[in-house]
Amino acid sequence: MHTPAASSPAPPLREDGSVDPAVDRACADVLSDELAVALYEHMVLARAVDERLVALQREGAIASHASAAGQEALIVGAAAAMQDADWIFPSSREFAAALWRGMPLVAYAHHAFGTRGDAAHGQSAPDPPFWRAARVASASPLVGTQIPHAVGVAWAARIQKADVAALVFFGEGATSSNDFHTGLNFAGVTRAPVVAVCRNDGWATSTPSSRQTASAGFAIKALAYGLHGARVDGGDVVAVLRVVREARARAVAGEGGTLVEAMVSRQDPSEKADTDPVARTRRHLEGRGLWDPAREERLSGEVRADLDRAVAGAMAEEKPSRDALFDHVYAELPWHLQEQRGSR
């Protein structure tokens, strides 16, 4: 059992994007050139989508949006560390995980607007999205409910002896829910191959976790459940990728699940760029000779154009009719709902 220390280990990526010499070789092994560029491009996309949806929500064009600005490295890095056959259970902020898995941007736009083109038929909350084809599960907007679902899928994979794990995201508030205890206790008992990622938003305040726990963070709670525990800098995409990969490898080898505490902070436009995980990753690519201003300008233009098309398409689509509320709920509509539908 790994008992996490009270402080985070030295991250592979420094704030200026350079690599700690002590972990230089490990960084190269974890992050190939191709993967490094792909991660950065998806982080840029995630930030752009976030900014657009926040603006649309404030305008009243969409009902709600849970911003993940400043958490792109954690979300994209963790999703990238899993295998295609693995399941991802998002909470309210991990739309970027679905995009990484292959959910088309236009599909997410339809989901955010709740149109007839939405895979959920406009019957689900705007966040999080789901994409069954890529094993990104649907989740309730209620706090923590996805944790036991993820553990159940992971346990089923263990019973079937399949090379499949489950990745579940949740915020620190979920650690005060019954589902957190029930899910992780069950994961420990069954040795279900699950990687549970908890976002510790208190990292930016120098008094982390004080509102949710008296413990020294959240990773240490893994000890009570019989899980591995790890703490990671959520703004360091290399560290996240490495920690989650290692956790998945242990899980599918039958060594039990892992509770990962990711230290993150919300990104404010007024903050300095050296605290921004997107800028930090870009500086790393530049240091490796993989990025330059021309590529940055081209990527920004492509992302903006793709986002414009997706949003325009969703805004032009009709909303589901009121009668659609009765569809896709039961295999056979009960008599009392048939009467309600007929009386409309």
Beta strands, then each sheet from edge to edge (+ up, - down):
strand 1: 87-89
strand 2: 166-171
strand 3: 194-200
strand 4: 228-233
strand 5: 258-263
sheet 1: 1+ 2+ 3+ 5+ 4+
end
